[in-house]
Amino acid sequence: MTMQRGAARALLEVEGLTVRYPGPGRSRTRAAVTELDLSVYPGESVGLVGGSGAGKSTVAKALAGLVQPEQGRITLAGRDLLGCPSRTARRLRRPMHLVMQDPYASLPPNRQVAATVAEPLVIHGLVDRRMRRRLVVETLDLVRLRPCEEYLRRYPHQLSGGERQRVAFARALIAEPQLVLADEPTQMLDASLRGELVDLLGQLCARRRMAVLHITHDLALAQRGCHRLVVLRDGVVVEHGPTERVLGRPRHPYTAALVAAATGSEAA
């Protein structure tokens, strides 16, 4: 999967991002992410890959404003998200939406599908009630929850795991974000559903010039859905480049080990 960026300006730019968490003892901390640089361009899908504990989800949380970095710079559409008041940062993050990995925990259990999917429209006051319903139905159709009308009044416990994750994607897509942070969003789904959702995001990248940051340990998913890969180990980027090159000719031993584990072969 290749993409020509030309002279386009990066939609998301991350420079020197460092995040620390409390460690053993009162005065100790441990670095979850260290000096991370990352860029994502309009219409591009980038995979942030690595094993468990590599720091991938911490990056997603920092981008979404759920954890506070110790240092670094995050800009979205040219606007600095860390150098402004938190209320301003929340407004500037409106073009970004995070899809979490667990559809069982990410959907409000007492809220019907229609209200869940419409939530971004309500929060940002984008359209009136009549238009909201129409957009909800259109977005449910987009994520292939059909017949759409039958899903509007259902609650999460009335849905399968795959249906719940499609609802989560519908909520992310309804306001037509410029950037989707997809944090292991297909981990709990079977292979066919994973492929469908990855392909859907790819189509939206091309159609809407939407960008996606896939955060995953699944190299098959990354190969199928990402233009570029950034390999993270212990919070540090060890390799990055076009997907075909990184997976086909890995330059770092850690990347080679990930590829070998995914393919069942022996690392060189």
C-alpha positions in Angstrom: 0.0 0.0 0.0 1.7 3.2 -1.2 0.8 6.9 -1.2 2.3 10.0 -2.7 2.3 12.9 -0.2 3.8 15.4 -2.5 4.2 18.8 -0.9 1.2 18.4 1.4 1.5 19.7 4.9 1.3 17.2 7.7 -2.1 17.1 9.5 -0.6 15.7 12.7 3.0 16.5 13.8 4.5 15.1 17.0 7.9 16.2 18.1 10.0 15.0 21.0 7.0 13.5 22.9 7.9 12.2 26.3 5.4 10.7 28.7 6.3 9.4 32.2 4.3 7.4 34.7 4.9 6.8 38.4 7.3 4.0 39.1 8.4 2.1 42.2 9.0 4.5 45.1 7.6 8.0 45.6 10.2 9.9 43.7 10.7 7.5 40.8 9.1 7.6 37.4 9.3 5.4 34.3 9.3 6.6 30.7 6.4 5.1 28.7 7.3 7.2 25.6 10.6 8.9 25.0 11.4 11.6 22.4 8.9 10.4 19.9 8.6 12.0 16.5 5.6 11.3 14.2 3.8 12.8 11.3 0.5 11.9 9.6 -0.6 13.5 6.3 -4.2 14.1 5.0 -5.5 10.9 3.3 -2.8 8.8 4.8 -2.9 5.8 7.1 0.0 5.3 9.4 0.6 2.3 11.6 2.2 2.6 15.0 3.2 -0.9 15.8 5.1 -2.8 18.5 4.6 -5.5 21.1 2.7 -5.3 24.3 4.1 -2.6 26.6 5.8 -0.7 23.7 4.0 2.5 24.6 1.5 2.6 21.7 -1.6 3.3 23.7 0.2 5.9 25.7 0.8 7.8 22.5 -2.9 7.6 21.6 -3.9 8.9 25.0 -1.4 11.7 24.8 -2.7 12.8 21.4 -6.3 12.6 22.7 -5.5 14.6 25.8 -6.1 11.8 28.2 -2.5 11.9 29.6 -0.2 14.9 30.1 3.2 14.6 28.4 6.3 15.7 30.3 7.6 17.4 27.2 7.2 17.6 23.4 5.0 19.3 20.9 1.8 18.1 19.2 0.2 20.1 16.4 -3.0 19.3 14.6 -3.7 21.2 11.4 -0.9 23.5 12.3 -2.3 24.3 15.8 -0.3 23.6 18.9 -2.4 21.3 21.3 0.0 21.5 24.3 0.8 25.2 24.3 -2.8 26.4 25.0 -5.4 26.2 27.8 -7.1 22.9 28.2 -10.5 24.3 27.0 -8.9 25.6 23.9 -7.1 22.3 23.3 -10.4 20.4 23.6 -11.9 22.6 20.9 -8.8 22.2 18.7 -9.0 18.4 19.0 -12.5 18.4 17.5 -11.2 17.2 14.1 -9.7 14.1 15.9 -11.6 11.1 17.2 -10.2 8.2 19.3 -11.6 4.7 18.8 -10.8 2.4 21.7 -10.0 -1.2 21.5 -12.7 -2.6 23.8 -16.3 -2.2 22.3 -17.7 -3.7 25.5 -16.3 -0.8 27.6 -16.3 2.1 25.2 -20.1 2.3 24.6 -22.4 3.6 27.4 -24.5 0.6 28.5 -27.6 2.7 29.2 -27.6 4.6 25.9 -29.3 3.5 22.7 -27.3 3.3 19.5 -28.9 6.4 18.0 -27.8 8.6 20.9 -24.3 7.1 21.1 -23.6 7.6 17.5 -25.0 11.2 17.5 -22.9 12.2 20.6 -20.2 14.1 18.7 -22.8 16.1 16.8 -24.5 17.0 20.1 -21.3 17.9 22.0 -20.2 20.2 19.2 -23.6 21.5 18.3 -23.2 20.8 14.7 -26.7 20.1 13.4 -30.3 20.2 14.5 -32.2 17.1 15.7 -33.8 16.2 12.4 -30.5 16.3 10.6 -28.9 14.3 13.4 -31.2 11.4 12.9 -30.5 11.4 9.1 -26.8 11.5 9.6 -27.0 8.7 12.2 -28.8 6.5 9.7 -26.4 7.3 6.9 -23.4 6.6 9.1 -24.8 3.3 10.3 -25.3 2.4 6.7 -21.7 3.4 6.0 -20.4 0.9 8.7 -22.8 -1.7 7.3 -25.2 -2.0 10.2 -28.2 -2.8 8.2 -31.2 -2.4 8.2 -30.1 0.8 9.9 -33.5 1.6 11.4 -33.5 -1.6 13.4 -30.3 -0.6 15.3 -31.3 2.9 16.4 -33.1 1.8 19.6 -30.8 -1.1 20.5 -28.6 -1.0 23.6 -25.0 -2.4 23.6 -26.0 -5.6 25.4 -28.3 -6.3 22.4 -25.4 -6.3 20.0 -22.6 -8.7 19.1 -19.0 -7.7 19.6 -18.7 -6.9 15.9 -21.8 -4.8 15.9 -20.6 -2.9 19.0 -17.3 -2.0 17.3 -19.2 -0.9 14.2 -21.2 1.5 16.4 -17.9 2.8 17.9 -16.7 3.5 14.4 -19.9 5.1 13.4 -19.6 7.5 16.4 -16.1 8.3 15.3 -17.0 9.0 11.7 -20.3 10.8 11.9 -18.8 14.3 12.3 -16.3 13.6 9.5 -13.1 13.9 11.5 -9.9 14.8 9.8 -8.0 12.2 11.9 -9.1 8.9 13.5 -6.9 7.4 16.2 -7.7 3.7 16.0 -6.2 2.1 19.2 -6.4 -1.7 18.5 -10.0 -1.2 17.5 -10.3 -4.7 15.8 -8.5 -6.7 18.4 -11.6 -8.4 19.7 -13.1 -9.2 16.2 -12.7 -12.1 13.9 -10.5 -11.9 10.9 -13.2 -11.2 8.4 -14.7 -8.3 10.4 -11.2 -6.9 11.0 -10.6 -6.8 7.3 -13.9 -5.1 6.5 -13.3 -2.3 9.0 -9.7 -1.7 7.9 -10.9 -1.6 4.3 -13.6 0.9 5.2 -11.1 3.2 6.8 -8.9 2.9 3.7 -11.8 3.9 1.5 -12.6 6.9 3.7 -8.9 8.0 3.6 -9.2 8.1 -0.2 -12.7 9.6 -0.4 -12.6 12.2 2.4 -8.8 12.8 2.7 -9.2 11.5 6.2 -6.1 10.4 8.0 -5.8 7.4 10.3 -3.3 6.4 12.9 -3.6 2.7 13.4 -2.2 1.7 16.8 -1.7 -2.1 16.7 0.4 -5.1 17.3 -1.3 -6.9 14.3 1.2 -6.8 11.4 -1.3 -8.4 9.0 -3.7 -5.5 9.7 -0.9 -3.0 9.3 0.2 -4.5 6.0 -3.4 -4.4 4.7 -4.3 -0.9 5.9 -1.2 1.3 6.3 0.9 3.4 4.0 3.7 3.8 6.5 4.8 2.1 9.7 6.4 3.5 12.8 7.9 0.7 15.0 7.9 1.4 18.7 9.9 -0.5 21.4 9.9 0.4 25.0 8.6 3.9 24.1 11.3 4.6 21.5 10.9 4.6 17.7 13.4 2.1 16.4 12.3 2.1 12.7 9.9 3.8 10.3 9.2 3.8 6.6 6.9 2.6 3.9 5.0 -0.5 5.0 6.3 -2.7 2.2 9.9 -1.9 3.0 9.6 -2.1 6.8 7.9 -5.5 6.7 9.7 -6.9 3.7 13.2 -5.7 4.6 13.3 -4.7 8.3 16.5 -2.9 9.3 16.2 -3.2 13.1 16.5 -6.6 14.9 13.3 -5.8 16.9 11.3 -5.2 13.7 12.7 -8.4 12.2 11.7 -10.3 15.4 8.1 -8.9 15.1 7.9 -10.0 11.5 9.3 -13.4 12.3 6.8 -13.9 15.1 3.9 -12.8 12.9 4.9 -15.1 10.0 6.1 -18.0 12.1 9.6 -17.9 10.5 13.0 -17.5 12.2 14.4 -14.0 12.5 17.6 -13.5 10.7 
